[in-house]
């Protein structure tokens, strides 16, 4: 999977696709404070760099 094909701001659906997890697990992960998220109305947006840092085990 090439993560460069994803936008700089990810959706929960993007997280679900990248990790190969279900919808409820993706939302639970997004709400867990594991990485930075931003609420835009009802949507949850995730900066790709924050997600990649988490995925790679980095705190930065």
N, CA, C and O atoms as a CHARMM CRD file, in Angstrom:
* protein
*
  240
    1    1 UNK  N      0.84700  -1.18200   0.00000 PROA 1      0.00000
    2    1 UNK  CA     0.00000   0.00000   0.00000 PROA 1      0.00000
    3    1 UNK  C      0.88900   1.24100   0.00000 PROA 1      0.00000
    4    1 UNK  O      1.82400   1.34600   0.79500 PROA 1      0.00000
    5    2 UNK  N      0.59600   2.15600  -0.87900 PROA 2      0.00000
    6    2 UNK  CA     1.36900   3.37500  -0.98500 PROA 2      0.00000
    7    2 UNK  C      0.63900   4.50600  -0.26200 PROA 2      0.00000
    8    2 UNK  O     -0.37800   5.00500  -0.74600 PROA 2      0.00000
    9    3 UNK  N      1.15500   4.90200   0.88100 PROA 3      0.00000
   10    3 UNK  CA     0.49900   5.94000   1.67200 PROA 3      0.00000
   11    3 UNK  C      0.62900   7.31300   1.04100 PROA 3      0.00000
   12    3 UNK  O     -0.07400   8.24000   1.44400 PROA 3      0.00000
   13    4 UNK  N      1.50800   7.46800   0.06400 PROA 4      0.00000
   14    4 UNK  CA     1.64200   8.75300  -0.63200 PROA 4      0.00000
   15    4 UNK  C      0.38700   9.07000  -1.44800 PROA 4      0.00000
   16    4 UNK  O      0.14800  10.23100  -1.78100 PROA 4      0.00000
   17    5 UNK  N     -0.40600   8.06900  -1.77100 PROA 5      0.00000
   18    5 UNK  CA    -1.63300   8.27900  -2.52900 PROA 5      0.00000
   19    5 UNK  C     -2.75600   8.87500  -1.68300 PROA 5      0.00000
   20    5 UNK  O     -3.78100   9.29900  -2.21800 PROA 5      0.00000
   21    6 UNK  N     -2.56900   8.90800  -0.37900 PROA 6      0.00000
   22    6 UNK  CA    -3.58200   9.46200   0.51400 PROA 6      0.00000
   23    6 UNK  C     -3.34500  10.95900   0.70200 PROA 6      0.00000
   24    6 UNK  O     -2.20600  11.41900   0.62000 PROA 6      0.00000
   25    7 UNK  N     -4.41300  11.72500   0.95600 PROA 7      0.00000
   26    7 UNK  CA    -4.25800  13.17000   1.14800 PROA 7      0.00000
   27    7 UNK  C     -3.52800  13.49100   2.45600 PROA 7      0.00000
   28    7 UNK  O     -3.34300  12.61600   3.30200 PROA 7      0.00000
   29    8 UNK  N     -3.11800  14.74400   2.61100 PROA 8      0.00000
   30    8 UNK  CA    -2.41200  15.17400   3.82000 PROA 8      0.00000
   31    8 UNK  C     -3.29800  15.15700   5.06200 PROA 8      0.00000
   32    8 UNK  O     -2.80000  15.09900   6.18600 PROA 8      0.00000
   33    9 UNK  N     -4.60500  15.20700   4.85400 PROA 9      0.00000
   34    9 UNK  CA    -5.56500  15.11200   5.94900 PROA 9      0.00000
   35    9 UNK  C     -6.44100  13.89600   5.68300 PROA 9      0.00000
   36    9 UNK  O     -7.17100  13.83500   4.69400 PROA 9      0.00000
   37   10 UNK  N     -6.34900  12.93300   6.59000 PROA 10     0.00000
   38   10 UNK  CA    -7.04500  11.65600   6.41500 PROA 10     0.00000
   39   10 UNK  C     -8.42300  11.67600   7.05400 PROA 10     0.00000
   40   10 UNK  O     -8.69100  12.45500   7.96900 PROA 10     0.00000
   41   11 UNK  N     -9.28300  10.81600   6.56100 PROA 11     0.00000
   42   11 UNK  CA   -10.58400  10.57700   7.18100 PROA 11     0.00000
   43   11 UNK  C    -10.51000   9.27200   7.96800 PROA 11     0.00000
   44   11 UNK  O     -9.53300   8.53100   7.86700 PROA 11     0.00000
   45   12 UNK  N    -11.53300   9.00400   8.73800 PROA 12     0.00000
   46   12 UNK  CA   -11.59800   7.73300   9.45800 PROA 12     0.00000
   47   12 UNK  C    -11.65800   6.58000   8.45900 PROA 12     0.00000
   48   12 UNK  O    -11.10500   5.51100   8.71500 PROA 12     0.00000
   49   13 UNK  N    -12.31500   6.78600   7.34100 PROA 13     0.00000
   50   13 UNK  CA   -12.37100   5.75900   6.28400 PROA 13     0.00000
   51   13 UNK  C    -10.96600   5.46000   5.75400 PROA 13     0.00000
   52   13 UNK  O    -10.63500   4.30400   5.48600 PROA 13     0.00000
   53   14 UNK  N    -10.13900   6.50400   5.60200 PROA 14     0.00000
   54   14 UNK  CA    -8.75700   6.28400   5.17100 PROA 14     0.00000
   55   14 UNK  C     -8.00800   5.42900   6.18400 PROA 14     0.00000
   56   14 UNK  O     -7.29100   4.50200   5.80800 PROA 14     0.00000
   57   15 UNK  N     -8.17200   5.73900   7.47000 PROA 15     0.00000
   58   15 UNK  CA    -7.51800   4.96900   8.54200 PROA 15     0.00000
   59   15 UNK  C     -7.97800   3.51200   8.48100 PROA 15     0.00000
   60   15 UNK  O     -7.18000   2.58500   8.62000 PROA 15     0.00000
   61   16 UNK  N     -9.26000   3.33800   8.27400 PROA 16     0.00000
   62   16 UNK  CA    -9.83500   1.99600   8.16700 PROA 16     0.00000
   63   16 UNK  C     -9.19500   1.23400   7.00700 PROA 16     0.00000
   64   16 UNK  O     -8.82200   0.07100   7.16100 PROA 16     0.00000
   65   17 UNK  N     -9.06900   1.87500   5.86200 PROA 17     0.00000
   66   17 UNK  CA    -8.48300   1.23600   4.68200 PROA 17     0.00000
   67   17 UNK  C     -7.00100   0.91700   4.89500 PROA 17     0.00000
   68   17 UNK  O     -6.54100  -0.17400   4.55600 PROA 17     0.00000
   69   18 UNK  N     -6.26400   1.86700   5.45600 PROA 18     0.00000
   70   18 UNK  CA    -4.82200   1.68400   5.65400 PROA 18     0.00000
   71   18 UNK  C     -4.53800   0.52400   6.59700 PROA 18     0.00000
   72   18 UNK  O     -3.65700  -0.29500   6.33500 PROA 18     0.00000
   73   19 UNK  N     -5.28500   0.45600   7.69100 PROA 19     0.00000
   74   19 UNK  CA    -5.03400  -0.56600   8.71400 PROA 19     0.00000
   75   19 UNK  C     -5.79100  -1.87000   8.46400 PROA 19     0.00000
   76   19 UNK  O     -5.48900  -2.88900   9.08500 PROA 19     0.00000
   77   20 UNK  N     -6.75900  -1.84500   7.57300 PROA 20     0.00000
   78   20 UNK  CA    -7.54300  -3.04800   7.30400 PROA 20     0.00000
   79   20 UNK  C     -8.41900  -3.44800   8.47900 PROA 20     0.00000
   80   20 UNK  O     -8.54400  -4.62800   8.80600 PROA 20     0.00000
   81   21 UNK  N     -9.02800  -2.43900   9.11200 PROA 21     0.00000
   82   21 UNK  CA    -9.89300  -2.69400  10.27000 PROA 21     0.00000
   83   21 UNK  C    -11.31500  -2.25000   9.94500 PROA 21     0.00000
   84   21 UNK  O    -11.55500  -1.56400   8.95100 PROA 21     0.00000
   85   22 UNK  N    -12.23700  -2.64600  10.78400 PROA 22     0.00000
   86   22 UNK  CA   -13.63400  -2.28900  10.59000 PROA 22     0.00000
   87   22 UNK  C    -13.93500  -0.85500  10.99300 PROA 22     0.00000
   88   22 UNK  O    -13.10800  -0.17000  11.59500 PROA 22     0.00000
   89   23 UNK  N    -15.12800  -0.42400  10.64900 PROA 23     0.00000
   90   23 UNK  CA   -15.54400   0.95200  10.90900 PROA 23     0.00000
   91   23 UNK  C    -15.53700   1.27900  12.39300 PROA 23     0.00000
   92   23 UNK  O    -15.00600   2.31700  12.78900 PROA 23     0.00000
   93   24 UNK  N    -16.10900   0.42600  13.21500 PROA 24     0.00000
   94   24 UNK  CA   -16.19300   0.72900  14.64700 PROA 24     0.00000
   95   24 UNK  C    -14.80100   0.78400  15.28100 PROA 24     0.00000
   96   24 UNK  O    -14.55000   1.62700  16.14200 PROA 24     0.00000
   97   25 UNK  N    -13.90600  -0.09400  14.87200 PROA 25     0.00000
   98   25 UNK  CA   -12.54200  -0.05000  15.40700 PROA 25     0.00000
   99   25 UNK  C    -11.80800   1.20300  14.94500 PROA 25     0.00000
  100   25 UNK  O    -11.04000   1.78800  15.70800 PROA 25     0.00000
  101   26 UNK  N    -12.03700   1.61500  13.71000 PROA 26     0.00000
  102   26 UNK  CA   -11.39100   2.82200  13.20000 PROA 26     0.00000
  103   26 UNK  C    -11.86500   4.05400  13.96900 PROA 26     0.00000
  104   26 UNK  O    -11.05700   4.91800  14.31100 PROA 26     0.00000
  105   27 UNK  N    -13.16300   4.14200  14.24200 PROA 27     0.00000
  106   27 UNK  CA   -13.67700   5.26800  15.02200 PROA 27     0.00000
  107   27 UNK  C    -13.17200   5.21100  16.46400 PROA 27     0.00000
  108   27 UNK  O    -12.83500   6.24500  17.04100 PROA 27     0.00000
  109   28 UNK  N    -13.11800   4.03300  17.04100 PROA 28     0.00000
  110   28 UNK  CA   -12.60300   3.89500  18.40200 PROA 28     0.00000
  111   28 UNK  C    -11.14500   4.34300  18.47000 PROA 28     0.00000
  112   28 UNK  O    -10.75200   5.01800  19.42100 PROA 28     0.00000
  113   29 UNK  N    -10.34800   3.97900  17.48200 PROA 29     0.00000
  114   29 UNK  CA    -8.95100   4.38400  17.43400 PROA 29     0.00000
  115   29 UNK  C     -8.83500   5.89600  17.28500 PROA 29     0.00000
  116   29 UNK  O     -8.01500   6.52700  17.95200 PROA 29     0.00000
  117   30 UNK  N     -9.65300   6.47600  16.41500 PROA 30     0.00000
  118   30 UNK  CA    -9.61800   7.92800  16.20500 PROA 30     0.00000
  119   30 UNK  C    -10.01800   8.68800  17.46800 PROA 30     0.00000
  120   30 UNK  O     -9.53400   9.79400  17.70700 PROA 30     0.00000
  121   31 UNK  N    -10.88300   8.10800  18.26000 PROA 31     0.00000
  122   31 UNK  CA   -11.34100   8.76000  19.49700 PROA 31     0.00000
  123   31 UNK  C    -10.44600   8.44900  20.69000 PROA 31     0.00000
  124   31 UNK  O    -10.68200   8.96800  21.78100 PROA 31     0.00000
  125   32 UNK  N     -9.43400   7.62300  20.51000 PROA 32     0.00000
  126   32 UNK  CA    -8.60900   7.15200  21.63000 PROA 32     0.00000
  127   32 UNK  C     -7.46200   8.08300  22.00000 PROA 32     0.00000
  128   32 UNK  O     -6.73900   7.80500  22.95700 PROA 32     0.00000
  129   33 UNK  N     -7.27400   9.17100  21.27500 PROA 33     0.00000
  130   33 UNK  CA    -6.15000  10.09600  21.50700 PROA 33     0.00000
  131   33 UNK  C     -4.80600   9.46400  21.19600 PROA 33     0.00000
  132   33 UNK  O     -3.78100   9.92800  21.69600 PROA 33     0.00000
  133   34 UNK  N     -4.78600   8.41400  20.38200 PROA 34     0.00000
  134   34 UNK  CA    -3.52900   7.78400  19.97500 PROA 34     0.00000
  135   34 UNK  C     -2.73800   8.72300  19.07100 PROA 34     0.00000
  136   34 UNK  O     -1.50700   8.71000  19.07400 PROA 34     0.00000
  137   35 UNK  N     -3.44900   9.53100  18.30300 PROA 35     0.00000
  138   35 UNK  CA    -2.85100  10.52700  17.42000 PROA 35     0.00000
  139   35 UNK  C     -3.78500  11.72100  17.36300 PROA 35     0.00000
  140   35 UNK  O     -4.94500  11.63000  17.76300 PROA 35     0.00000
  141   36 UNK  N     -3.28100  12.83700  16.86900 PROA 36     0.00000
  142   36 UNK  CA    -4.04300  14.08200  16.83100 PROA 36     0.00000
  143   36 UNK  C     -5.20700  13.97200  15.85700 PROA 36     0.00000
  144   36 UNK  O     -5.04400  13.49500  14.73400 PROA 36     0.00000
  145   37 UNK  N     -6.37000  14.41000  16.28700 PROA 37     0.00000
  146   37 UNK  CA    -7.53700  14.47100  15.42500 PROA 37     0.00000
  147   37 UNK  C     -8.15800  15.85800  15.53000 PROA 37     0.00000
  148   37 UNK  O     -7.95100  16.57400  16.50900 PROA 37     0.00000
  149   38 UNK  N     -8.91600  16.22000  14.51100 PROA 38     0.00000
  150   38 UNK  CA    -9.61500  17.49500  14.47700 PROA 38     0.00000
  151   38 UNK  C    -11.05400  17.22100  14.08800 PROA 38     0.00000
  152   38 UNK  O    -11.32100  16.49300  13.13100 PROA 38     0.00000
  153   39 UNK  N    -11.97800  17.80700  14.83400 PROA 39     0.00000
  154   39 UNK  CA   -13.39000  17.67200  14.48800 PROA 39     0.00000
  155   39 UNK  C    -13.79400  18.84100  13.60800 PROA 39     0.00000
  156   39 UNK  O    -13.53800  20.00000  13.93300 PROA 39     0.00000
  157   40 UNK  N    -14.43100  18.51900  12.48700 PROA 40     0.00000
  158   40 UNK  CA   -14.98300  19.51500  11.58000 PROA 40     0.00000
  159   40 UNK  C    -16.46300  19.17600  11.45500 PROA 40     0.00000
  160   40 UNK  O    -16.86300  18.36100  10.62400 PROA 40     0.00000
  161   41 UNK  N    -17.26100  19.81800  12.29400 PROA 41     0.00000
  162   41 UNK  CA   -18.67500  19.43300  12.36000 PROA 41     0.00000
  163   41 UNK  C    -18.74600  17.98800  12.81900 PROA 41     0.00000
  164   41 UNK  O    -18.15300  17.63400  13.83800 PROA 41     0.00000
  165   42 UNK  N    -19.46300  17.14800  12.08400 PROA 42     0.00000
  166   42 UNK  CA   -19.57500  15.74100  12.48000 PROA 42     0.00000
  167   42 UNK  C    -18.39100  14.87100  12.03100 PROA 42     0.00000
  168   42 UNK  O    -18.30400  13.69900  12.39500 PROA 42     0.00000
  169   43 UNK  N    -17.49500  15.44800  11.24900 PROA 43     0.00000
  170   43 UNK  CA   -16.38600  14.67900  10.68800 PROA 43     0.00000
  171   43 UNK  C    -15.17200  14.67900  11.60800 PROA 43     0.00000
  172   43 UNK  O    -14.92600  15.64300  12.33300 PROA 43     0.00000
  173   44 UNK  N    -14.42900  13.60200  11.56700 PROA 44     0.00000
  174   44 UNK  CA   -13.15600  13.51000  12.27600 PROA 44     0.00000
  175   44 UNK  C    -12.06700  13.48300  11.21300 PROA 44     0.00000
  176   44 UNK  O    -12.07100  12.62200  10.33300 PROA 44     0.00000
  177   45 UNK  N    -11.13400  14.43100  11.29700 PROA 45     0.00000
  178   45 UNK  CA   -10.02800  14.51400  10.34700 PROA 45     0.00000
  179   45 UNK  C     -8.72200  14.26400  11.08800 PROA 45     0.00000
  180   45 UNK  O     -8.56500  14.67400  12.23800 PROA 45     0.00000
  181   46 UNK  N     -7.79100  13.59200  10.43000 PROA 46     0.00000
  182   46 UNK  CA    -6.51800  13.20300  11.04400 PROA 46     0.00000
  183   46 UNK  C     -5.37600  13.70100  10.15700 PROA 46     0.00000
  184   46 UNK  O     -5.29800  13.32000   8.98900 PROA 46     0.00000
  185   47 UNK  N     -4.49200  14.54200  10.69000 PROA 47     0.00000
  186   47 UNK  CA    -3.32100  14.92000   9.90300 PROA 47     0.00000
  187   47 UNK  C     -2.49400  13.66800   9.59100 PROA 47     0.00000
  188   47 UNK  O     -2.15800  12.90100  10.49300 PROA 47     0.00000
  189   48 UNK  N     -2.17100  13.46700   8.31700 PROA 48     0.00000
  190   48 UNK  CA    -1.47200  12.24700   7.90700 PROA 48     0.00000
  191   48 UNK  C     -0.15000  12.08600   8.65100 PROA 48     0.00000
  192   48 UNK  O      0.19900  10.97500   9.04900 PROA 48     0.00000
  193   49 UNK  N      0.59100  13.17900   8.84400 PROA 49     0.00000
  194   49 UNK  CA     1.88600  13.07500   9.51900 PROA 49     0.00000
  195   49 UNK  C      1.71700  12.59300  10.96000 PROA 49     0.00000
  196   49 UNK  O      2.51400  11.78800  11.44000 PROA 49     0.00000
  197   50 UNK  N      0.69000  13.07800  11.64600 PROA 50     0.00000
  198   50 UNK  CA     0.42200  12.62500  13.01300 PROA 50     0.00000
  199   50 UNK  C      0.11100  11.13000  13.03400 PROA 50     0.00000
  200   50 UNK  O      0.59800  10.40000  13.89700 PROA 50     0.00000
  201   51 UNK  N     -0.69800  10.68400  12.08500 PROA 51     0.00000
  202   51 UNK  CA    -1.03500   9.26000  11.98800 PROA 51     0.00000
  203   51 UNK  C      0.20200   8.42700  11.68400 PROA 51     0.00000
  204   51 UNK  O      0.41400   7.38100  12.29700 PROA 51     0.00000
  205   52 UNK  N      1.02100   8.88600  10.73600 PROA 52     0.00000
  206   52 UNK  CA     2.23200   8.14300  10.37100 PROA 52     0.00000
  207   52 UNK  C      3.21800   8.08000  11.52700 PROA 52     0.00000
  208   52 UNK  O      3.86800   7.05400  11.72900 PROA 52     0.00000
  209   53 UNK  N      3.33500   9.15900  12.28600 PROA 53     0.00000
  210   53 UNK  CA     4.19300   9.14000  13.47600 PROA 53     0.00000
  211   53 UNK  C      3.71600   8.06500  14.45000 PROA 53     0.00000
  212   53 UNK  O      4.52200   7.30500  14.98600 PROA 53     0.00000
  213   54 UNK  N      2.41100   8.00400  14.67400 PROA 54     0.00000
  214   54 UNK  CA     1.84900   6.99100  15.56400 PROA 54     0.00000
  215   54 UNK  C      2.10300   5.59100  15.00300 PROA 54     0.00000
  216   54 UNK  O      2.50700   4.68500  15.73200 PROA 54     0.00000
  217   55 UNK  N      1.86300   5.42500  13.71300 PROA 55     0.00000
  218   55 UNK  CA     2.02500   4.11900  13.07200 PROA 55     0.00000
  219   55 UNK  C      3.47100   3.63700  13.15500 PROA 55     0.00000
  220   55 UNK  O      3.72000   2.43900  13.28700 PROA 55     0.00000
  221   56 UNK  N      4.41300   4.55800  13.08000 PROA 56     0.00000
  222   56 UNK  CA     5.82900   4.22300  13.13600 PROA 56     0.00000
  223   56 UNK  C      6.38700   4.21400  14.55100 PROA 56     0.00000
  224   56 UNK  O      7.58100   3.98000  14.73900 PROA 56     0.00000
  225   57 UNK  N      5.54500   4.46500  15.55100 PROA 57     0.00000
  226   57 UNK  CA     5.96300   4.40900  16.94200 PROA 57     0.00000
  227   57 UNK  C      6.71100   5.62900  17.43300 PROA 57     0.00000
  228   57 UNK  O      7.43600   5.56900  18.42600 PROA 57     0.00000
  229   58 UNK  N      6.53000   6.75300  16.72300 PROA 58     0.00000
  230   58 UNK  CA     7.20600   7.98800  17.10700 PROA 58     0.00000
  231   58 UNK  C      6.26000   8.88400  17.88400 PROA 58     0.00000
  232   58 UNK  O      5.05900   8.89700  17.61400 PROA 58     0.00000
  233   59 UNK  N      6.77900   9.62600  18.83400 PROA 59     0.00000
  234   59 UNK  CA     5.95700  10.55100  19.61100 PROA 59     0.00000
  235   59 UNK  C      5.87800  11.92500  18.96900 PROA 59     0.00000
  236   59 UNK  O      5.09200  12.76200  19.41300 PROA 59     0.00000
  237   60 UNK  N      6.65700  12.17500  17.95300 PROA 60     0.00000
  238   60 UNK  CA     6.71300  13.51400  17.33500 PROA 60     0.00000
  239   60 UNK  C      5.66800  13.66000  16.26600 PROA 60     0.00000
  240   60 UNK  O      5.56800  14.71600  15.64100 PROA 60     0.00000
